Amino acid sequence: MNLSDMDMLQDYEKDARMAMLGHAIIESDVMDTQLRAIIHKGYEAASRSQKKAADLIMARGDRP
């Protein structure tokens, strides 16, 4: 099976989106404010990464 660069980029974007959603779910369950802040940083990092990948995919004329 040959994967193109676009296939791998789309897979990365999907994984970053899933990481973002996972962090959001975990953050909503955590009661400790310090731990919640740490998890929120992970959410923000995943969100930035997902947006960059999605923007690159769309700039190349494809859909994430």
C-alpha positions as CSV (number, residue, x, y, z in Angstrom):
1,M,0.0,0.0,0.0
2,N,1.4,3.3,-1.1
3,L,0.5,6.4,0.9
4,S,0.9,9.8,-0.5
5,D,2.1,12.8,1.4
6,M,-1.5,14.0,1.4
7,D,-2.7,10.7,2.9
8,M,-0.2,11.0,5.7
9,L,-1.0,14.7,6.3
10,Q,-4.7,13.9,6.5
11,D,-4.0,11.0,8.9
12,Y,-1.9,13.4,11.1
13,E,-4.7,16.0,11.0
14,K,-7.2,13.3,12.1
15,D,-5.0,12.2,14.9
16,A,-4.5,15.8,16.1
17,R,-8.2,16.3,16.1
18,M,-8.8,13.1,18.1
19,A,-6.1,14.3,20.6
20,M,-7.8,17.6,20.9
21,L,-11.2,16.0,21.6
22,G,-9.7,13.6,24.1
23,H,-8.0,16.4,26.0
24,A,-11.3,18.3,26.1
25,I,-13.2,15.3,27.5
26,I,-10.6,14.6,30.1
27,E,-10.4,18.3,31.1
28,S,-14.1,18.3,31.7
29,D,-13.8,15.4,34.2
30,V,-10.8,16.7,36.2
31,M,-11.6,18.6,39.4
32,D,-8.0,19.7,40.4
33,T,-7.4,23.2,38.9
34,Q,-3.7,22.6,38.4
35,L,-4.2,19.4,36.6
36,R,-7.0,20.9,34.6
37,A,-4.6,23.7,33.5
38,I,-2.0,21.2,32.4
39,I,-4.5,19.2,30.4
40,H,-5.8,22.4,28.9
41,K,-2.3,23.2,27.6
42,G,-2.3,19.8,25.8
43,Y,-5.7,20.7,24.3
44,E,-4.4,24.0,23.0
45,A,-1.3,22.4,21.6
46,A,-3.3,19.7,19.8
47,S,-5.7,22.4,18.5
48,R,-2.9,24.5,17.0
49,S,-1.4,21.5,15.4
50,Q,-4.7,20.3,14.0
51,K,-5.4,23.8,12.6
52,K,-2.1,24.0,10.9
53,A,-2.5,20.6,9.3
54,A,-6.1,21.4,8.2
55,D,-5.0,24.8,6.7
56,L,-2.2,23.1,4.8
57,I,-4.5,20.4,3.5
58,M,-7.1,23.0,2.3
59,A,-4.4,25.1,0.8
60,R,-3.5,22.1,-1.4
61,G,-7.1,21.9,-2.6
62,D,-8.2,18.9,-0.5
63,R,-10.4,18.5,2.5
64,P,-9.3,17.4,6.0
